[in-house]
Amino acid sequence: MYQENKMGYMPVARLLITMSVPMMLSMLVQALYNIVDSIFVAKVGESALTAVSLAFPVQNLMIAVGSGTGVGINAVVSKALGEKRHEYANRAANTGIWLAGGSFVVFAAIVMIFGRMFVGGQTANASDPMIAKYSLQYIRIIGLFSFGLFFQMIFERLLQSTGKTVCSMVSQMAGAVINIVLDPIMIFGLFGFPRLEVAGAALATVTGQIIGAALGLAMNCRVNKELHIAPFRYRPTIKLVKHIYSVGIPSIVMMAIGSVMNYGMNKILMGFSSTAAAVFGAYFKLQSFIFMPVFGLNNGLIPIIAFNFGAKKPERIVKTIQLSVMYATGIMILGCILFHVLPETLLGMFSASEVMLEIGIPALKTISLSFLLAGFGITAGSVYQALGHGMLSLFVSALRQLVVLLPCGFLFSRIGGLSSVWWAFPVSEICSFLFSASLMRYVYRKEIRPLSFVKNE
């Protein structure tokens, strides 16, 4: 007999905190290790920081596939548990493990075949040849050992889908802490270890991911009693894979669009200088410290909404959305204040030169204005995914980053120079907010409000 899941009866405010805070903490640690990673790399030289920034689109694409697959599994498993279809939930969970393995094989092949071409497309005009060398080293290592990334993400999502976010936090934090510890050892060659510089940063990252994946597997087998981990018993079926990716593919494409945006912005900024690209890379590491807690909040709200959607409890869905928007907006406002008050201090963590500070301080102040509206947009996207409308999240992301941001960035660079490029971010966020608000109203009328009539029948 299965016990009633807490997502169906615990008071929503307490449930959202219980589900989200562990994920927010683990995401903060994740953001911290991203920043620490770049801080150590920056000590090797500005060319090393630029190289890692140029490699980010590939890394982000892998994260997109792993995270998007996890979103699909999370939504399918949580909804199945809410409907008390436990065998279907088991099949979906184990299918996710097979999909993680397939993703690794694909990306390992991609980085070996196309890695040099990708790096060359961004560094053709770079004055420092070390940028291309460092970037290719980083891309190949994170790709060839990406099985840790993919399995860690899937195992964490399975824990989240049943409400065991503390266990998910332990897995993610363990991987992040190991990365932070290994970074200086592998980058600078401490304690007898060879000095590997940028390659060392990549090796520290994949080592943390592999250990995090091992912990995630162990906790799913020992603690996650609502799901049975047995991939050789539950073989994937085309129907189930389609079900998972009907939610997951829009999320994958949505995050992959971020890789395209990063690549495009790097091309625009490298037209001014490699320092401008380094500033953009530093910004992305810094903004993750603001955005990651919001993503952690959303990782908590997705299974809550999906479960209560399956259980036909509209009041709990609406309350979850309202509280999530409020919390996310509060976090983003604090982030905007931080970027306006301490831009020089934030950039100083990356050993910023005078030129980098001259470019970076106005960049951080301008871009962070977009934070004020971003909290709503991020939360709305997760709501669409939880209710099975992942394509709506994709539309919003495409509008923000491809239809508005990149064209505006290019246009502003031609009209007003480098200082104007950064204004593309607030402009794109305003457009995204207006579009997201209209879609949220549509989803409420189509999916949430009709549940009230079903419940009263």
N, C-alpha and C positions, 0 to 999 in steps of 0.2 A: 504493500500500500504506500502511495506517495502522500507526503504531508503537503498541506496548502503552502504555496510559496509566499514569502513575506511581501512580494511585490503586489499581491492582490489584496492585502488587508492592513498593512502597517500605515499609519498616518503619513500622508504624502510628504510633508515638509521633513519629517524625520527620516523617511525612506530615502528621499533624494540626497540628504546629507550623508546618510549611512552608505549609500551606493556610490556617491560621487567623491566624497572627501578622500578616501583611500586612492582613488584614481587621480585626483588632482595632485595629491602629494607625490605619487609615483611619476606623474607627468612633469612636476616641478623638478624632480631629481633628473628626469630625462632631459629637460631643458638645461639644467645645470651642467650635465656632462657634455651637452653640445657646446655650451659656452666655454667650459674648461678645456675641451678638446681644441677649440680654436685659439684660446689664450696661449696654450702651449705651442701650437703650430705657429702662431704669430711671432713667438720668440725665436723661431728658426729664421724668419725673415718675412717681409711683406709679400715676396713672391710665393712663399709657401701658403700664406693665408689666401692669396688670390687663387692659387691652384685648387685649394679645397673648396673655395666658393664656386669655381667653375665646374667642379665635379658634383656639386650639390644636385643639379637636375637629375643625374642618373640615380643618385642615392634616394632622392625624393620619389622617383618613379618606382623604385623597388618598394619603398614604404607605401606608395599608393596602391600597388597591387596587393601587398600583404594586408594593409589596413582595410581596403575595400572588400577583399574576400572575407575578412573578419567581420565587417559590418553586415554583410549578407548572412553569414552564419549566425551571428548574434541575433539578428532580427528573426530569422527562420526558427532557430532553436527556442528563443524566448516566446514567440507566438505559439509554437507547438506545445510548449509546456503550459502556457495559459489555457490552451484548448484541451489539455490533458492527453495529448497525443505523444506519449513518451517514447514509443518505438521510432516514430518519425524524427523526434528530436535526436535520438541516438544516431540514426542514419545520417542526419545533417551534420552532426558533430564530427563523425569519422570521415565523412566526405571532405570536410574542411582540411583534415590532416593530409589526405591525398592531394588536394589542390595546393597545399603549401609545398609539398615535394616537387610537384610539377612546375611551380613558379620558380623554384631554385634552379632547376635544370635549364629552363628557358633563359634566365638572366645570366647564368654562368656562361652560356654560349654567346649571348649578346655582347657581353663586355670583352670577350676574347676576339670576336669577329669585328665589332664596330667601335671598340673603345678608342683606338687611335684616330679614327675618322671623326668621332665626336669631339675629342680634344682639339684636333687640328682646326675644326670649324670655328672655334672660339679664340684660338691663340695665334692665328695666322699673322696678325699684325703686332703681336706682343714683342717688346724689345728684349725681354729676359727669357732665354730658352729654358731656364729651370722651371718656369711656370708649367709648360707642357709636360715636362718630365715628371714633375711631382703629381700633376693632375692624373696622368695615365697610371702611375703607380697606385694611387688611391682608388681609382675606379676599378682596376683589375682585382685588387685585394677584396674590396667590399662585395664585388660580384661573385668571385670564385668561392667565397665563404658565406654567401647569403642564406644558406640553409638555416643558420641560427636566427636570422631576422625573421624569416617566414614562419618557422615553427614557433618561435617565441610569440609572435603576434596571434597566431591561431589559438595557442594554448591559453593565452591571456583572455581572449574573447570568449572562449568556452567557460572560463571561470566567471567572467562578467555576466554571461547570459543566464546564469543560475543565481546571480546575486552575491557571489563570493568574491567581492572586489578587494577585500583585504589580501587574499591569496594572490590575486592578480598583481596587486601592489608589490608584494614581496618579490615576485618573479621579476618584475620590471626594475624595481629598485636595486635588486642584487646585481643585475646586468649592468646598470648604470654605475654603481659604486665600483665594480670591478674595472670598468672602463676608465673611470677617473683615476684609480690607483695605478693602472698600467700605463696611462698616457705618458707621464714624465719618464717612467722607466724605459719604455720602448722608444720614445722620441729622442731622448738625450743619451740613452745608453748607461743607465744607472745600475749599480749592483752587479757589474760584470756583464750586463746585457749589451749587445752591440747597438751603436747609435744608428737608428733607422729613419729619423726625421719624419717626413710625411707618411712614409710606409708604416712607421711605428704607430702613428695615430690610427691608421686604418686597421692594423692588426689588433690594437687595443679595443677598438669598436667591435670587431667581429668576435673577439674572445668573450666580451661581455654578453653579446647576443646569444652565443652558443650556450653559455652557462645559464643565462636566463631561460632559454628554451628547455634545458634539462630540468630546471626547477619547475617550470610550468607543467611539463609532462608528469613529473612526480606528484605534484599537488592535484592535478586532474585525476590521477589514478587513485590517490589516497583519500582525498577530501571531497571531490565533486561526485557525490553519490547519486545525483539526479541524472548523470550521464555515464554511459559505459564506453570507455575508450578501448576499442578493439578494431583497428582499421582493416585487419585481414578478415574479420567476420563481416563487417559492413562495407562492402565494396561500393564505389560510387556508381550512380546511375545517371544517365543523360537527363532524365526528368528532374532529379534532385539538384544536379549541377545547374540546370537552367533556373530552378527556383532560387538558388543561392545568388546566382549572378544577376537575376532580374532586379535584385536590390543592390548587389555588390558592384556590378559594372558601372552604373552611374557614379558611384563613389570613387571607383578606380579612375575613371575618366576625369572626374572632377579634380582629383589630386594630381593626375597626370598633366592636366591643364596647367597646374602650378609649375611643373617641370618645363613646359613650353614657355610659360611666362618668364621663368628664371633664365632660360637660355636666351630668349629674346632681349630681356633687360641687360644681360651680360654683354650681348653683342652691341647694344646701344651704348652702354657705359664704357666698354673697351674702346669705343671710337673716341672717347675723351681721354681716358688714361686707365692703366691697370689699377691705380689707386682708387678710382671711382668704383670699379668692380669689387675691390677689397672692402670698401665702405658698405656696398650693398650686401656683401657676404656677412660682414659684421652685424649689420642691421638684422638680417634673417636669424642669426644666432640669438641676438638680444630680444627680438620680438617673440621668439619661441618661449621665453620665460614668462611672457604675458599671455600668449595664446594657449600654451600647453595646459594650464589649469582650466581654461574654458573647454578645451577638448576633453579633459578628464571629466568635467561636469557633464558633457554631452555623452561620454561613454557610459555614464551612470543613468542618464535619462532615456537612452535608446531602449534598453531592455525593459524599463518600467513602462514606457508607452506601448511597446510591442506586446508585453504581457497583458496589460489592461485593455488593449485593443482586442486581443484574442478573447479576453474574459468579458468584453462588452461593458466596460465601466468608464463612461465618458467623463464623469466628474473628476476622476483621478487623472485622466489624461490632461484635461484642461488645467488643473491645478499644477501638474508637473511642468507644463509649458510656461505658465505664468511665473512660477518661482525660478525656473531655469533662465528665462530672459532677464529677470531682475538681477540674479546673481552674476550672469555673464556680463551684463552691461556695467555693473559695479566694478568688476575686475578690469574691464577695458578702460574705464575712466581713470582708475588708479595708474594703469600703464601709461596712458597719455600724459598724466601729470609727471610721472617719473621721467619720461623721455624729454619733457620740456625743462625740468628742473636740473637734471644731472646728465646732459648729453656728453659733456667733456669727460666726466668720470667714467661713463659707460664705455666710450671709445678708448679711453686710456687703458682699459683692461686688455686691449688687443695691441698694446705697444704702439699706439697710433703716432705717426709722425705729424709735424706741423701741417703738412699738406693734407694728410688724411683728416685731421681735425677741422681744417678749413672747409673741406668738402662735407664731412660727416655731421657736424653740429647742426647746420641748417637742414640737412637731409633728415635726421632723426626727428627734429621738431615738426617738419612738414608732414612726413609720412604718418607720424603718430596721431595726427588729426583724424585719420581714417578709423582709428580705434573706437571713436565715440559711437559709431554706428555698427561696427563689426560684430559686437556681441549678439545683437538681434539676428543678424544674417547667419552667423555660425549656428546658433541654436535652431533657427528655422530650418536650416539644411538637415540637421539631425532629426527633427520632427518628421520631415518628409520621408527620410529613410526608414524611420521606425514604423511608419504607416504604409510602407510599401510603395512610396512614390519617389524613389531615388532619382528618377529622371528630372524631377523638378529641381533638386539640388544641383544636378549637372547644368541645367539651363542657367541658374543663377551664377554658378562658377564661371561658365563660359562667357556670360555677359560681363562679369567683373574683370576677368583677367585677359580675355582674348578680344572681345568686342570693344571694350572701353580702355582698359589699362595699357596694353601694348601700343595700340594706335595713338593714344594720348601721349604716352611716353616718347614715341618717335616724333610726333608732331611738335610737342613742347621742346624737345631737344633741338629741333630745327629753328624754332621761333625764338626761344629764350635761352638756349644753352643748357649747361648741366644743371644749374640751380632750379630750372623750371621742370626738369624731368620728374622730380619727386612729387610735384602737384598732381601727377596722374593718379596717385594712390587715393587721396581724398575724393577726387572726382569720380573714380570708379566705385568707391564705396557708397557714395550718395545714390548712384544709379542702382546699385545692388540692393540697397535698403528699400527703395521704392518698389522694385520688382518683387523682393521677398515678402513684403507686407501684403501685396495683392495675392500672391500665391498662398500665403498662410490663410487668408480669408477663404480662398477656394478649397483648400484641404479641410478646413473646419466644416464647411457646408457639405462637402462630399462624403467625408469619412467619420467625423466625430459627432456632429449633431444628429445624424440618423441613428446612432447607437441609443440615444435617449428614447426613441420611439420603439426600438426593439426591446429595450429593457422594460418598458411600460406595458407591453402587450401581454 
